[in-house]
Amino acid sequence: MNDNHLNDLGFRLLAPSPQLRLFVRSFWYFASTTPLQKFREEYMHPGGGWGIIFNLGDRLYLDGEPVTDPVFLDGTNTISRKMGFAGRVELIGIRFSESGAYSCLGLPLHYLKNETAILDSTTNLNLLHLYA
């Protein structure tokens, strides 16, 4: 995701602090300066980790399906997926390492394989601490 072709979407990739590196691979951010005039898709390729995405912009899609919740969990993927954007693009993502799943969610990583979950529907107590 660190390609120059994402510059117009305001893509930035930030490394975590040394204290977080065991659990967090990166923080990333999209913020387009002008709304997109047409629908756009970009591939997300699997990297072994999992993440939480905060959508502060307009419509967002995963594999052509609308994501209606502004905060959702993107599990570890074994296949490439397409993230689609429309209108104003502003997203914040936290990409966790493989070991971060159990530490943050209390779940083994294989439970998150190819899953996208709305955080409000998750009742795990460890996950609720992420809102605080």
MDAnalysis code that builds the backbone (N, CA, C; Angstrom):
import MDAnalysis as mda
import numpy as np

u = mda.Universe.empty(396, n_residues=132, atom_resindex=np.repeat(np.arange(132), 3), trajectory=True)
u.add_TopologyAttr("name", ["N", "CA", "C"] * 132)
u.add_TopologyAttr("resid", np.arange(1, 133))
u.add_TopologyAttr("resname", ["MET", "ASN", "ASP", "ASN", "HIS", "LEU", "ASN", "ASP", "LEU", "GLY", "PHE", "ARG", "LEU", "LEU", "ALA", "PRO", "SER", "PRO", "GLN", "LEU", "ARG", "LEU", "PHE", "VAL", "ARG", "SER", "PHE", "TRP", "TYR", "PHE", "ALA", "SER", "THR", "THR", "PRO", "LEU", "GLN", "LYS", "PHE", "ARG", "GLU", "GLU", "TYR", "MET", "HIS", "PRO", "GLY", "GLY", "GLY", "TRP", "GLY", "ILE", "ILE", "PHE", "ASN", "LEU", "GLY", "ASP", "ARG", "LEU", "TYR", "LEU", "ASP", "GLY", "GLU", "PRO", "VAL", "THR", "ASP", "PRO", "VAL", "PHE", "LEU", "ASP", "GLY", "THR", "ASN", "THR", "ILE", "SER", "ARG", "LYS", "MET", "GLY", "PHE", "ALA", "GLY", "ARG", "VAL", "GLU", "LEU", "ILE", "GLY", "ILE", "ARG", "PHE", "SER", "GLU", "SER", "GLY", "ALA", "TYR", "SER", "CYS", "LEU", "GLY", "LEU", "PRO", "LEU", "HIS", "TYR", "LEU", "LYS", "ASN", "GLU", "THR", "ALA", "ILE", "LEU", "ASP", "SER", "THR", "THR", "ASN", "LEU", "ASN", "LEU", "LEU", "HIS", "LEU", "TYR", "ALA"])
u.atoms.positions = np.array([
    [0.807, -1.199, 0.000],
    [0.000, 0.000, 0.000],
    [0.850, 1.263, 0.000],
    [2.125, 1.165, -0.113],
    [2.979, 2.339, -0.025],
    [3.431, 2.799, -1.411],
    [2.519, 2.821, -2.380],
    [2.863, 3.191, -3.744],
    [2.573, 4.658, -4.002],
    [3.313, 5.229, -4.960],
    [3.099, 6.620, -5.336],
    [1.726, 6.854, -5.935],
    [1.116, 5.829, -6.529],
    [-0.196, 6.029, -7.148],
    [-1.284, 6.314, -6.104],
    [-0.967, 6.217, -4.828],
    [-1.929, 6.542, -3.769],
    [-1.743, 7.959, -3.233],
    [-0.777, 8.689, -3.778],
    [-0.519, 10.047, -3.293],
    [-1.739, 10.948, -3.390],
    [-2.523, 10.815, -4.457],
    [-3.695, 11.675, -4.612],
    [-4.773, 11.390, -3.568],
    [-4.688, 10.246, -2.906],
    [-5.604, 9.931, -1.799],
    [-5.020, 10.356, -0.458],
    [-3.852, 10.966, -0.483],
    [-3.217, 11.435, 0.748],
    [-2.716, 10.314, 1.632],
    [-2.297, 9.203, 1.021],
    [-1.870, 8.038, 1.798],
    [-0.574, 8.308, 2.549],
    [-0.574, 7.925, 3.826],
    [0.620, 8.007, 4.670],
    [0.729, 6.712, 5.474],
    [1.944, 6.208, 5.616],
    [2.220, 5.007, 6.400],
    [3.175, 5.397, 7.513],
    [2.797, 5.105, 8.752],
    [3.598, 5.497, 9.911],
    [4.011, 4.272, 10.709],
    [5.254, 4.247, 11.126],
    [5.758, 3.151, 11.961],
    [5.323, 3.363, 13.409],
    [5.072, 2.284, 14.127],
    [4.714, 2.418, 15.545],
    [5.938, 2.754, 16.395],
    [5.682, 3.206, 17.593],
    [6.770, 3.463, 18.534],
    [7.402, 2.128, 18.933],
    [8.618, 2.139, 19.446],
    [9.261, 0.889, 19.866],
    [8.420, 0.102, 20.874],
    [7.684, 0.785, 21.726],
    [6.872, 0.108, 22.740],
    [5.709, -0.673, 22.122],
    [5.251, -0.286, 20.934],
    [4.104, -0.946, 20.301],
    [4.488, -1.952, 19.222],
    [5.745, -1.999, 18.832],
    [6.154, -2.807, 17.677],
    [5.880, -4.301, 17.809],
    [5.801, -4.808, 19.005],
    [5.491, -6.226, 19.172],
    [4.073, -6.537, 18.693],
    [3.169, -5.568, 18.801],
    [1.763, -5.795, 18.481],
    [1.278, -5.045, 17.243],
    [1.888, -3.909, 16.926],
    [1.423, -3.061, 15.825],
    [2.480, -3.011, 14.731],
    [2.063, -3.327, 13.499],
    [2.973, -3.230, 12.348],
    [3.062, -1.802, 11.837],
    [1.897, -1.152, 11.727],
    [1.896, 0.206, 11.184],
    [0.572, 0.898, 11.476],
    [0.622, 2.202, 11.351],
    [-0.569, 3.040, 11.320],
    [-0.619, 3.599, 9.902],
    [-1.801, 3.714, 9.331],
    [-1.896, 4.290, 7.995],
    [-3.070, 5.245, 7.935],
    [-3.017, 6.119, 6.947],
    [-3.999, 7.186, 6.858],
    [-4.240, 7.549, 5.395],
    [-5.494, 7.721, 5.032],
    [-5.887, 8.264, 3.738],
    [-6.662, 9.540, 4.001],
    [-6.362, 10.607, 3.298],
    [-7.137, 11.845, 3.395],
    [-7.002, 12.597, 2.079],
    [-8.004, 12.456, 1.215],
    [-7.956, 13.168, -0.061],
    [-8.318, 14.630, 0.164],
    [-7.660, 15.503, -0.570],
    [-7.928, 16.933, -0.414],
    [-9.219, 17.348, -1.110],
    [-9.632, 16.593, -2.115],
    [-10.906, 16.856, -2.791],
    [-11.676, 15.545, -2.905],
    [-13.003, 15.602, -2.862],
    [-13.797, 14.377, -3.003],
    [-13.561, 13.719, -4.365],
    [-13.611, 12.403, -4.383],
    [-13.472, 11.667, -5.640],
    [-14.715, 11.890, -6.489],
    [-14.517, 12.122, -7.761],
    [-15.636, 12.346, -8.678],
    [-16.219, 11.035, -9.193],
    [-15.418, 9.964, -9.121],
    [-15.920, 8.656, -9.539],
    [-15.398, 7.590, -8.581],
    [-16.092, 6.476, -8.554],
    [-15.743, 5.351, -7.690],
    [-14.339, 4.860, -8.037],
    [-13.577, 4.499, -7.012],
    [-12.202, 4.032, -7.202],
    [-11.946, 2.842, -6.291],
    [-11.242, 1.845, -6.821],
    [-10.869, 0.671, -6.030],
    [-9.356, 0.500, -6.034],
    [-8.852, 0.037, -4.906],
    [-7.435, -0.285, -4.759],
    [-7.328, -1.657, -4.107],
    [-6.339, -2.418, -4.533],
    [-6.130, -3.737, -3.948],
    [-5.417, -3.640, -2.609],
    [-5.824, -4.499, -1.692],
    [-5.125, -4.715, -0.423],
    [-4.628, -6.154, -0.470],
    [-3.335, -6.325, -0.382],
    [-2.758, -7.660, -0.476],
    [-2.472, -8.207, 0.921],
    [-2.635, -9.532, 1.093],
    [-2.454, -10.110, 2.428],
    [-1.026, -9.966, 2.924],
    [-0.916, -9.720, 4.225],
    [0.404, -9.589, 4.823],
    [0.523, -10.333, 6.132],
    [-0.517, -11.067, 6.508],
    [-0.445, -11.881, 7.712],
    [-1.043, -11.262, 8.949],
    [-1.094, -9.956, 9.030],
    [-1.648, -9.312, 10.223],
    [-3.148, -9.086, 10.101],
    [-3.663, -8.257, 10.957],
    [-5.086, -7.899, 10.952],
    [-5.177, -6.432, 11.352],
    [-6.343, -5.832, 11.191],
    [-6.416, -4.411, 11.483],
    [-7.777, -3.917, 11.905],
    [-7.759, -2.681, 12.369],
    [-8.977, -1.948, 12.677],
    [-8.958, -0.708, 11.801],
    [-10.092, -0.432, 11.164],
    [-10.203, 0.700, 10.251],
    [-11.293, 1.639, 10.747],
    [-10.969, 2.923, 10.760],
    [-11.902, 3.980, 11.139],
    [-12.206, 4.781, 9.876],
    [-13.454, 4.766, 9.424],
    [-13.846, 5.524, 8.239],
    [-14.453, 6.847, 8.683],
    [-13.752, 7.942, 8.421],
    [-14.219, 9.277, 8.765],
    [-14.758, 10.005, 7.540],
    [-14.724, 9.345, 6.398],
    [-15.150, 9.957, 5.147],
    [-16.514, 9.468, 4.704],
    [-16.698, 9.452, 3.388],
    [-17.964, 9.031, 2.807],
    [-17.990, 7.518, 2.633],
    [-18.564, 7.064, 1.565],
    [-18.786, 5.632, 1.359],
    [-17.491, 4.844, 1.179],
    [-17.487, 3.665, 1.775],
    [-16.351, 2.751, 1.703],
    [-16.884, 1.370, 1.361],
    [-16.141, 0.638, 0.547],
    [-16.557, -0.694, 0.110],
    [-15.403, -1.670, 0.275],
    [-15.743, -2.920, 0.593],
    [-14.775, -4.016, 0.592],
    [-15.293, -5.081, -0.349],
    [-14.513, -5.393, -1.357],
    [-14.893, -6.377, -2.373],
    [-16.262, -6.068, -2.967],
    [-16.520, -4.786, -3.207],
    [-17.759, -4.361, -3.843],
    [-18.951, -4.207, -2.922],
    [-18.822, -4.600, -1.672],
    [-19.920, -4.503, -0.708],
    [-19.736, -3.279, 0.178],
    [-20.799, -2.498, 0.408],
    [-20.653, -1.319, 1.270],
    [-20.365, -1.701, 2.716],
    [-19.503, -0.930, 3.351],
    [-19.219, -1.082, 4.778],
    [-19.985, 0.041, 5.465],
    [-20.966, -0.309, 6.274],
    [-21.843, 0.705, 6.854],
    [-21.381, 1.205, 8.211],
    [-20.598, 0.417, 8.919],
    [-20.134, 0.839, 10.234],
    [-18.873, 1.687, 10.078],
    [-18.758, 2.788, 10.811],
    [-17.571, 3.635, 10.670],
    [-16.303, 3.036, 11.278],
    [-16.430, 2.006, 12.100],
    [-15.276, 1.335, 12.697],
    [-15.477, -0.163, 12.497],
    [-14.501, -0.814, 11.872],
    [-14.642, -2.248, 11.664],
    [-13.291, -2.936, 11.734],
    [-13.343, -4.228, 11.957],
    [-12.163, -5.071, 12.071],
    [-11.948, -5.775, 10.742],
    [-10.745, -5.709, 10.225],
    [-10.376, -6.426, 9.009],
    [-9.422, -7.537, 9.416],
    [-9.920, -8.770, 9.382],
    [-9.133, -9.912, 9.831],
    [-7.967, -10.223, 8.916],
    [-7.199, -11.213, 9.295],
    [-6.066, -11.631, 8.465],
    [-6.608, -12.264, 7.189],
    [-6.052, -11.883, 6.070],
    [-6.568, -12.340, 4.786],
    [-5.571, -13.254, 4.093],
    [-6.114, -14.248, 3.403],
    [-5.284, -15.157, 2.621],
    [-5.399, -14.850, 1.134],
    [-6.262, -13.901, 0.783],
    [-6.457, -13.489, -0.603],
    [-6.422, -11.964, -0.670],
    [-6.113, -11.430, -1.835],
    [-6.167, -9.981, -2.027],
    [-7.624, -9.533, -2.027],
    [-7.849, -8.339, -1.492],
    [-9.199, -7.773, -1.441],
    [-9.158, -6.395, -2.080],
    [-10.336, -5.909, -2.455],
    [-10.432, -4.577, -3.036],
    [-11.128, -3.641, -2.061],
    [-10.500, -2.500, -1.802],
    [-11.128, -1.454, -1.004],
    [-11.594, -0.384, -1.983],
    [-12.875, -0.029, -1.905],
    [-13.446, 0.953, -2.815],
    [-13.778, 2.245, -2.098],
    [-13.578, 3.346, -2.798],
    [-13.792, 4.674, -2.230],
    [-14.759, 5.456, -3.111],
    [-15.566, 6.293, -2.479],
    [-16.445, 7.211, -3.196],
    [-16.567, 8.484, -2.369],
    [-16.581, 9.627, -3.045],
    [-16.750, 10.896, -2.333],
    [-15.514, 11.296, -1.549],
    [-15.746, 11.805, -0.347],
    [-14.654, 12.261, 0.516],
    [-13.973, 11.052, 1.156],
    [-12.658, 10.957, 0.992],
    [-11.891, 9.821, 1.516],
    [-11.099, 10.271, 2.733],
    [-11.400, 9.655, 3.875],
    [-10.612, 9.870, 5.088],
    [-10.718, 8.613, 5.938],
    [-9.613, 7.909, 6.050],
    [-9.550, 6.642, 6.780],
    [-8.315, 6.624, 7.664],
    [-8.460, 6.003, 8.809],
    [-7.325, 5.740, 9.686],
    [-7.307, 4.239, 9.938],
    [-6.146, 3.619, 9.803],
    [-6.040, 2.192, 10.031],
    [-4.906, 1.857, 10.974],
    [-5.117, 0.814, 11.736],
    [-4.071, 0.252, 12.586],
    [-3.870, -1.173, 12.105],
    [-2.676, -1.483, 11.643],
    [-2.368, -2.837, 11.191],
    [-1.588, -3.522, 12.298],
    [-2.196, -4.543, 12.882],
    [-1.589, -5.282, 13.981],
    [-0.783, -6.456, 13.449],
    [0.182, -6.890, 14.225],
    [0.959, -8.078, 13.871],
    [0.142, -9.323, 14.186],
    [0.642, -10.438, 13.733],
    [-0.032, -11.702, 14.001],
    [-0.191, -11.931, 15.499],
    [0.823, -11.595, 16.273],
    [0.770, -11.824, 17.722],
    [-0.171, -10.860, 18.428],
    [-0.548, -9.790, 17.765],
    [-1.428, -8.808, 18.383],
    [-2.866, -9.260, 18.524],
    [-3.298, -10.259, 17.770],
    [-4.693, -10.695, 17.823],
    [-5.059, -11.222, 19.205],
    [-4.262, -12.132, 19.701],
    [-4.591, -12.701, 21.002],
    [-4.420, -11.670, 22.112],
    [-3.383, -10.869, 22.031],
    [-3.124, -9.869, 23.067],
    [-4.231, -8.827, 23.155],
    [-4.760, -8.404, 22.013],
    [-5.785, -7.354, 22.000],
    [-7.203, -7.887, 22.082],
    [-7.471, -9.010, 21.437],
    [-8.840, -9.515, 21.341],
    [-9.111, -10.741, 22.196],
    [-8.047, -11.402, 22.624],
    [-8.248, -12.650, 23.346],
    [-8.658, -13.782, 22.423],
    [-8.392, -13.618, 21.117],
    [-8.749, -14.626, 20.123],
    [-7.504, -15.070, 19.373],
    [-7.390, -16.355, 19.046],
    [-6.301, -16.787, 18.176],
    [-6.496, -16.178, 16.782],
    [-5.414, -15.937, 16.082],
    [-5.471, -15.284, 14.784],
    [-6.334, -16.042, 13.780],
    [-6.351, -17.367, 13.830],
    [-7.117, -18.116, 12.828],
    [-8.619, -17.850, 12.934],
    [-9.114, -17.330, 14.044],
    [-10.525, -16.955, 14.158],
    [-10.856, -15.764, 13.263],
    [-9.851, -14.985, 12.897],
    [-10.057, -13.775, 12.098],
    [-9.756, -13.987, 10.618],
    [-9.498, -15.223, 10.209],
    [-9.111, -15.516, 8.830],
    [-10.216, -15.106, 7.858],
    [-9.873, -14.204, 6.940],
    [-10.789, -13.724, 5.898],
    [-12.108, -13.199, 6.454],
    [-12.066, -12.578, 7.615],
    [-13.271, -12.046, 8.252],
    [-13.230, -10.525, 8.311],
    [-14.391, -9.935, 8.170],
    [-14.587, -8.514, 8.433],
    [-15.715, -8.443, 9.440],
    [-15.492, -7.745, 10.523],
    [-16.490, -7.703, 11.591],
    [-16.771, -6.266, 11.987],
    [-18.025, -6.004, 12.282],
    [-18.410, -4.718, 12.843],
    [-18.138, -4.794, 14.332],
    [-17.422, -3.840, 14.856],
    [-16.986, -3.925, 16.246],
    [-18.143, -3.914, 17.230],
    [-19.237, -3.218, 16.931],
    [-20.369, -3.181, 17.851],
    [-20.964, -4.564, 18.089],
    [-20.812, -5.470, 17.116],
    [-21.389, -6.801, 17.266],
    [-20.461, -7.761, 17.990],
    [-19.278, -7.316, 18.330],
    [-18.309, -8.150, 19.031],
    [-18.434, -7.904, 20.523],
    [-18.579, -8.958, 21.292],
    [-18.796, -8.791, 22.725],
    [-17.557, -9.082, 23.559],
    [-16.460, -9.382, 22.927],
    [-15.250, -9.697, 23.674],
    [-14.808, -8.489, 24.498],
    [-14.604, -8.690, 25.776],
    [-14.260, -7.600, 26.685],
    [-12.966, -6.902, 26.292],
    [-11.950, -7.654, 25.857],
    [-10.685, -7.031, 25.459],
    [-10.879, -6.055, 24.308],
    [-11.749, -6.384, 23.369],
    [-11.992, -5.513, 22.236],
    [-12.673, -4.226, 22.671],
    [-13.536, -4.304, 23.651],
    [-14.227, -3.111, 24.120],
    [-13.262, -2.100, 24.708],
    [-12.134, -2.542, 25.231],
    [-11.129, -1.626, 25.771],
    [-10.507, -0.760, 24.679],
    [-10.583, -1.205, 23.416],
    [-10.026, -0.418, 22.323],
    [-10.815, 0.867, 22.098],
    [-12.063, 0.902, 22.523],
    [-12.877, 2.105, 22.377],
    [-12.490, 3.171, 23.392],
    [-11.899, 2.784, 24.496],
    [-11.606, 3.727, 25.587],
    [-10.467, 4.656, 25.241],
])
